[in-house]
């Protein structure tokens, strides 16, 4: 901000997300300690799968799937995030949970036959490409497939587009 005003109200918070260890909300950062930045650094070891979607003449949408034991298969405030900007009448891809479109979804586990629903919107022309962009903290010998629910064909999107 340059000369503007930033206004924050408690009604901008969601009352549904509170961590198990918190006893209330914290709005302000505590005073900086003299410890080095590395001493208190948190290392995120959760598995994260970034799926890329490319459509001719438009978009490179990336959606994220995070594996976190605290998450459920429903919408979890603090873990999941909706689509920031939906593109009307165009191509797009998203996770689908309870009829909602998500850019980020967390699930509690990722067992071998796990199916995580993806929605694809297409205007019907042009080439669409879907592939794994990256995986952080993968399981040993992890495979990622895309299944076409119409034909039941599967595609190895970890190694191919």
C-alpha positions as CSV (number, residue, x, y, z in Angstrom):
1,X,0.0,0.0,0.0
2,X,1.2,3.4,-0.8
3,X,-0.8,5.9,1.2
4,X,-3.9,3.7,1.2
5,X,-5.8,2.1,4.1
6,X,-5.9,-1.6,4.8
7,X,-9.0,-2.7,6.7
8,X,-9.4,-6.1,8.3
9,X,-12.5,-7.2,10.1
10,X,-13.2,-10.4,12.1
11,X,-16.1,-11.1,9.8
12,X,-13.5,-11.8,7.0
13,X,-12.4,-14.9,9.0
14,X,-14.0,-18.3,8.8
15,X,-15.0,-19.6,12.2
16,X,-14.6,-23.2,11.0
17,X,-10.8,-23.5,10.9
18,X,-9.0,-23.6,14.1
19,X,-5.9,-25.8,14.6
20,X,-6.0,-28.4,17.4
21,X,-3.3,-26.7,19.3
22,X,-4.7,-23.1,19.2
23,X,-6.7,-21.6,21.9
24,X,-7.8,-18.6,19.9
25,X,-6.9,-16.4,17.0
26,X,-3.7,-14.5,16.5
27,X,-3.7,-11.4,14.4
28,X,-0.2,-10.1,15.1
29,X,3.2,-11.6,14.7
30,X,5.2,-12.0,17.9
31,X,8.4,-10.0,18.3
32,X,11.3,-11.5,16.4
33,X,13.6,-13.7,18.5
34,X,17.4,-13.8,18.2
35,X,17.3,-17.4,16.9
36,X,18.5,-17.9,13.4
37,X,15.9,-18.3,10.7
38,X,17.0,-22.0,10.2
39,X,16.5,-23.0,13.8
40,X,12.7,-22.6,13.8
41,X,12.2,-23.4,10.1
42,X,9.4,-25.8,9.4
43,X,10.0,-28.5,6.8
44,X,6.8,-29.5,5.0
45,X,7.1,-33.3,4.3
46,X,3.6,-33.8,2.9
47,X,3.2,-35.3,-0.5
48,X,2.1,-32.7,-3.1
49,X,1.2,-33.4,-6.6
50,X,0.9,-30.6,-9.1
51,X,-1.1,-31.4,-12.2
52,X,-0.8,-29.2,-15.3
53,X,-3.5,-28.5,-17.8
54,X,-2.7,-26.8,-21.1
55,X,-5.2,-25.8,-23.8
56,X,-4.4,-24.3,-27.2
57,X,-4.6,-20.5,-27.3
58,X,-5.4,-20.1,-23.6
59,X,-4.3,-21.6,-20.4
60,X,-1.8,-23.3,-18.3
61,X,-3.8,-24.1,-15.2
62,X,-2.1,-26.0,-12.4
63,X,-4.0,-27.7,-9.7
64,X,-2.5,-29.1,-6.5
65,X,-3.3,-32.2,-4.5
66,X,-1.8,-32.4,-1.0
67,X,-1.9,-35.4,1.3
68,X,-2.4,-34.5,4.9
69,X,-3.8,-36.8,7.6
70,X,-5.8,-34.0,9.0
71,X,-7.8,-33.5,5.8
72,X,-11.0,-35.1,4.8
73,X,-12.7,-35.9,1.4
74,X,-15.0,-32.9,1.9
75,X,-14.1,-29.1,1.9
76,X,-11.6,-28.4,4.6
77,X,-11.1,-24.7,5.5
78,X,-7.3,-24.1,5.7
79,X,-6.5,-26.9,3.3
80,X,-8.6,-26.5,0.2
81,X,-9.0,-23.5,-2.1
82,X,-11.5,-22.7,-4.8
83,X,-10.8,-21.6,-8.3
84,X,-9.7,-17.9,-8.1
85,X,-11.0,-17.0,-11.5
86,X,-13.2,-19.2,-13.6
87,X,-12.9,-18.7,-17.4
88,X,-16.3,-18.5,-18.9
89,X,-17.0,-20.5,-22.1
90,X,-13.4,-21.7,-22.3
91,X,-11.2,-24.7,-21.3
92,X,-10.4,-25.3,-17.7
93,X,-9.5,-28.1,-15.2
94,X,-10.2,-28.4,-11.4
95,X,-10.7,-30.8,-8.6
96,X,-14.4,-31.5,-7.8
97,X,-15.6,-31.8,-4.3
98,X,-19.3,-31.6,-3.3
99,X,-20.1,-29.9,-6.6
100,X,-17.5,-27.3,-6.0
101,X,-14.5,-26.5,-8.2
102,X,-11.1,-26.4,-6.4
103,X,-7.6,-25.3,-7.5
104,X,-6.2,-26.9,-4.3
105,X,-7.5,-30.0,-2.6
106,X,-6.1,-31.9,0.4
107,X,-7.0,-35.5,1.1
108,X,-6.2,-37.6,4.2
109,X,-4.5,-40.5,2.4
110,X,-3.4,-41.7,-1.0
111,X,-3.8,-45.4,-1.1
112,X,-2.9,-47.3,-4.2
113,X,-6.4,-47.4,-5.9
114,X,-7.4,-43.9,-4.8
115,X,-9.5,-41.9,-7.3
116,X,-9.6,-38.1,-6.9
117,X,-12.2,-36.5,-9.2
118,X,-11.1,-33.9,-11.7
119,X,-13.4,-31.8,-13.8
120,X,-12.5,-30.7,-17.2
121,X,-14.4,-28.0,-19.1
122,X,-13.8,-27.8,-22.8
123,X,-15.2,-25.7,-25.6
124,X,-14.8,-28.8,-27.8
125,X,-12.0,-27.7,-30.2
126,X,-8.2,-27.8,-30.0
127,X,-5.8,-30.0,-28.2
128,X,-5.9,-30.4,-24.4
129,X,-2.8,-31.7,-22.5
130,X,-2.8,-33.0,-18.9
131,X,0.4,-34.1,-17.1
132,X,2.1,-34.2,-13.7
133,X,4.1,-31.0,-13.5
134,X,5.9,-32.0,-10.2
135,X,5.6,-34.2,-7.1
136,X,7.1,-33.1,-3.8
137,X,7.9,-35.9,-1.3
138,X,6.6,-38.7,-3.5
139,X,5.9,-42.2,-2.2
140,X,8.4,-44.9,-3.3
141,X,7.5,-46.1,-6.9
142,X,4.6,-43.6,-7.1
143,X,2.4,-43.7,-10.2
144,X,-0.2,-41.2,-11.2
145,X,-2.9,-42.0,-13.8
146,X,-5.7,-40.1,-15.4
147,X,-8.9,-42.1,-16.0
148,X,-11.4,-41.2,-18.7
149,X,-14.7,-42.1,-17.0
150,X,-16.4,-42.3,-20.4
151,X,-14.1,-44.9,-22.0
152,X,-12.5,-46.1,-18.7
153,X,-9.1,-45.8,-20.5
154,X,-6.2,-44.8,-18.2
155,X,-3.1,-42.7,-19.0
156,X,0.2,-42.4,-17.2
157,X,0.4,-38.7,-16.7
158,X,3.4,-38.9,-14.4
159,X,5.7,-39.9,-17.3
160,X,3.7,-38.7,-20.4
161,X,1.4,-35.9,-21.4
